């Protein structure tokens, strides 16, 4: 690194490609930094801490945002706040025009970091908001059924997804896609060696399993409700003798089977 004469030579060393003939901008856009990753893996601190290495990493970090690098901390915090508040609109703009000036700015590592951090904070906020009703305590006893109208099956009411739960599912699917991309790019061995990846994959697997079980319970309850709507003429289910497989979905929680998807 001490013998490098310009940024192109530094970048070639950091990427591990000493014979690259590609233009600087194109090469920087897909910089792999394989030598830097190798130095971090084997804890070669002098290589990573070298001024030329740090200078190049800063250049890549603020890619397409060169003016932001010289700004004060207050300006940078303001940019972070604006990105966090406008994240949905920025994401839509990136989907519509990924090659536009906005798309190039959002592809910079700094903006990716801010967007991912803001997205995860929103995700945590949705989880807290979705669980806020539990802070008030349980108001419905396990042997009581509450329905909106006499012909409604109790399980249809308890298995319906709220808008916050649907948003959480969208976030979980997005994070699952991100983990799959990381697994594909790094390979199974490198992916598993990073314990944070294992933790993320385990967390997302629990979310997927929970929503799958909830969706199966919703489908079963919906089929039971369709049977009632099609074949039961009375307006009150308490006055009707239903088949056992349909009657089960009218029971309160204390009579559910241990293998019920909603309990699982």
N, C-alpha and C positions, 0 to 999 in steps of 0.2 A: 504493500500500500504506500510506503514511503517513496517508491520510485515512480508512482503514477504521475503523469504530466497533466491530465485533464479528467473531467468527470466521466468521459466515455471509458477510459481505461479503468477507473475505479468501479464503474458499473459492470464492466466485463468481468472483473475479478470477483465481485460480490455475487454475480449470477453464475459464475463457474463456466462462462462461455468466452474464452479468450480469442476465438476466431470468428466472432459474429460480424457479419457484413451488413446487417439490417440497419435502417435509419435509427437514430437515437430515440426519437419520439415513439416509434413503433416498438422498439425493444424495451423501452421504459414501461410502456403500457402493459406488457406481459412479463415484467421482471419477476423471476422466480426466487432470487436471493438464496440460491441453494447453498452457496458457501457460507452465508451468514447463518442459515439454519443449522448447517453442520457445525459451525463454531459454537453456536448456542448449545447444541446437543452435547458436545464434548467439553463445554465450559472453557473455551479459549477466550478469556475475558479481554486480553490485550487486543485481539483482532476486532472484537465487537466494539470495544471502547476507543478504537483508533479514530482520530479526528476526521480523517477522510471517509471512514465508514459511517460515522455519525452524521456527517454533512450530507452524504448521499441518502441515508435513511430519512433525514428531515425533508430533503427534496421530494422523495417519493411520498412521504406522509402528507405533505401539503400540495400534492400534484393538482394542477389546474386551480390552485388557490394560493398562488405565490404572494399575493397582496396580504393575505390573512396572517402570514408568518410574522410580519413585522408589527402587527397590531398589538394593542395592550390586552391584558387579561380580561378587562371589562368588555371590550369589543368581542373577544372570543366567546365569553359567557353569553353575550347577547345573541351571537350567531347560533350557539347551542340551543338557546331558548326558542328562537324562531324556528329552527329545524324541528325541534320537538313538537311545537304547536302545529306546524304545517306539514307534519309527516304524511298524513293521508293524501293531501293534495300533491306533495312532492312525489310520492310513490306513483300516483296516477299519471302525473306528468312524465315520469321516467318510463312507464309502460307504453305511453302513447308515442313518445319521441326519445328513445334511448340514445340516439346519436346526436341529439341537439346539444347546445351549450349547457343546458340544465343537466342533461344526462351525463356529460363529461365531468361536471362538478360533483354530481352525486356518486360518481365512480371513484373519486379520490378516497384514499384510506381514512383520512380525517372525517369526511362526511359519512363514510360507511360506519365508522365507530360511533359517531353521534347518533346516526339513525338506528343502529342496532341497540344502543343503550336506551334511547327513547322508546323504542318498540318494546323492549323488555320491561321498562317501567310501566308502560301502559298495560301490558299483560298482567303484571302484578296488581295494578289498580283494578283491573277487571275481576281478578280472583278475590280480592278483598271485598269489592262491591257485591259480588255474587254470594259471598258468605256472610254479608252484613246482617241478614235476617236471623242468622244463627246466634248472633250476639244477644238477641232479645230472649232467647230460650225457646224451648219447644212448647207450643200452645195446643197442639193436637195430640191426644193420648193415643197409644198404639192400638187401642180397641175401639177407636172412633173413626167413622168415615165421614168426610165432608165433600159434598158434590154441589155442582152449580144448578142442576135441575134433576127431577126425580128419575129420569130415564138414563142419566149419565152413569157410566161405569166408573167406580172410584179410581181404578188404576189409570184411566185415561187422564184424569186430573193430576195425578202425582208424577206421571212420566213425561209430561209436556216439557219441551225445552224452552227456557226463557231466552230473551234476546242477548243477555250477557253470556249465557252458556254457548250460544251459537257463535258469538264473537270469539270466545275462548277457543272453540274448536277451530276457527279459522286461523288463529294465532298458532295453535298446536300443529296444525297441518303445515303452516309455513316454516316453523322451526324444525319439523320432521324433514321437510324437503331440504333445508339447509344442512342438517346433519347427514343426510344421504349424499349430498354433493361433496361434503367434506370427506366422507368415507370413500367415495369414488376417487377423489383427487389424491388423497394421502395413502390409500391402501389400508386393508384391514389391520395389518400389524402395527403400523405407525398410529393408526386411529386408536387402537386399544391401549397402546402404551401411554397415552395421555389420559389420566384418570378423570379429568374434567369431562372428556367426551363420553366416558362410561357413565358418569353421573347424569349428564344431559340425556343420554339415550335411555337410561333407566327411568328418569322422570317422565320423558315423553311417552315411553311404553306404558307407564301406569295411566297417564291421561288417555291414551288411545284405548286401552283395555276398559277403563271406566266408562268412556263414552260409548264404546261398542256394546257393553252390557246394558247400559241405559237405553240405547237405541233398540236392542232386541226386546227389552221389556215394553218399550213404546209400541213396537210392531205387534206384539202379542195382545196388548190392551186394545189397540186399534182394531184388530181383527175381531175381538170379542165385542167391541162397540158396534162394528158393522153387522155382526150377527143379530144383536139386539135391535138395531134400527131396521133390519130387514124382516125379522120373523116375530118380533114381540109387538103386539098391538096395544097392550096396556101402557098407560102413561107412567106408572110407578113400578119400579123393579121389585120393590119389597112385597108386592102382591103376586109375583110370578115365580114359578118353579123353573129355574134355568138348568141346562145340562151342567154336570160337575165341572167340565173344563172351562165353561163360561162363568159359572157361579164363583169360581176361584178368584176372578179378577174384581169381584165386588167386595171381597173380604177386607177387613182392616189389617194393619201390619202384623199384629200378633198371631195371625193365622197363615201368614205366608210361609212357603216352604224354605228351608235353609239354602236350597240350591237356586232360589229365585234370582234371575239376573239383576234385578234392582237391589236386592240385599247384597249381592256380591260386589 
